[in-house]
Amino acid sequence: MEMSFNQQDKREKAYKMRRSLADAVMGLLYSGVGTYLLFVKGEDGESFLPGEMLYVFVGICYLYGAFRIYRAIKQNYYIDKDR
């Protein structure tokens, strides 16, 4: 009986580690995309989106990236115990 609790605890820790790593990588990826779009110019010298829409989109990328990084640090994931 003790072995099953220990095994389940190891499984939960591994799940949290994989999930937090994926969240951290995705958070950095979204922030990187936001930075890339902020500085990239097309062949005609124009940016990806016109005017203020570019800054709104980049802001959304940064906010979502920060949220994913926060969630990776917090590691408060719901694990279904009934599975």
Backbone torsions as a table, in degrees:
resi	resn	phi	psi	omega
1	MET	NA	-40.2	178.6
2	GLU	-63.6	-35.4	-178.9
3	MET	-64.0	-38.7	-178.5
4	SER	-68.2	-37.7	176.7
5	PHE	-66.8	-40.4	179.2
6	ASN	-65.6	-40.7	179.0
7	GLN	-65.9	-41.2	179.1
8	GLN	-66.6	-38.5	178.4
9	ASP	-63.9	-42.0	177.3
10	LYS	-63.4	-40.5	179.6
11	ARG	-64.7	-41.4	178.4
12	GLU	-65.9	-40.4	178.4
13	LYS	-64.7	-40.9	178.7
14	ALA	-64.9	-39.9	178.1
15	TYR	-62.8	-45.7	179.3
16	LYS	-63.3	-38.7	180.0
17	MET	-66.4	-45.3	178.5
18	ARG	-63.3	-43.0	-178.3
19	ARG	-66.9	-41.4	180.0
20	SER	-69.3	-35.3	176.3
21	LEU	-64.8	-43.8	178.2
22	ALA	-63.3	-41.1	178.2
23	ASP	-64.1	-41.9	-179.7
24	ALA	-65.0	-43.6	179.7
25	VAL	-65.1	-43.7	179.2
26	MET	-66.2	-36.6	176.5
27	GLY	-62.2	-43.4	177.1
28	LEU	-66.7	-36.1	178.6
29	LEU	-64.8	-46.3	178.1
30	TYR	-62.5	-41.0	177.8
31	SER	-65.8	-38.2	177.3
32	GLY	-65.5	-39.5	177.0
33	VAL	-63.7	-41.4	177.3
34	GLY	-61.0	-43.5	178.7
35	THR	-66.3	-42.3	178.8
36	TYR	-59.9	-47.3	-178.6
37	LEU	-66.3	-27.5	179.6
38	LEU	-68.9	-33.6	-173.8
39	PHE	-107.4	-13.6	-177.1
40	VAL	-79.6	143.4	176.1
41	LYS	-126.1	147.3	178.6
42	GLY	-79.9	-173.6	179.8
43	GLU	-64.0	-31.9	-179.0
44	ASP	-87.7	4.7	178.7
45	GLY	85.6	0.1	179.8
46	GLU	-91.3	155.5	178.2
47	SER	-85.8	177.3	-176.7
48	PHE	-58.4	-45.5	179.5
49	LEU	-124.2	153.3	-179.5
50	PRO	-76.6	138.0	168.8
51	GLY	48.1	-123.7	-173.8
52	GLU	-69.3	-24.5	179.8
53	MET	-62.0	-33.9	177.5
54	LEU	-63.2	-45.3	-178.6
55	TYR	-68.0	-34.1	175.8
56	VAL	-66.1	-45.0	-179.8
57	PHE	-64.9	-43.0	177.6
58	VAL	-63.8	-40.0	177.1
59	GLY	-61.9	-41.1	177.5
60	ILE	-64.6	-41.3	177.3
61	CYS	-60.2	-44.6	179.5
62	TYR	-65.6	-42.5	179.8
63	LEU	-64.5	-44.6	180.0
64	TYR	-68.3	-37.5	175.8
65	GLY	-62.7	-41.9	178.0
66	ALA	-65.5	-37.9	177.2
67	PHE	-62.7	-43.5	180.0
68	ARG	-65.6	-38.5	178.3
69	ILE	-68.0	-40.7	177.2
70	TYR	-60.6	-43.8	-179.3
71	ARG	-66.2	-32.8	176.9
72	ALA	-67.1	-38.3	179.8
73	ILE	-72.8	-41.9	-176.7
74	LYS	-68.4	-38.3	-179.8
75	GLN	52.5	44.0	178.7
76	ASN	-103.9	75.7	-176.5
77	TYR	-100.6	144.3	177.2
78	TYR	-82.2	126.4	176.7
79	ILE	-116.8	123.6	-178.7
80	ASP	-73.9	114.7	-177.9
81	LYS	-78.0	-15.0	-175.5
82	ASP	-86.1	-4.1	-178.0
83	ARG	-69.9	NA	NA
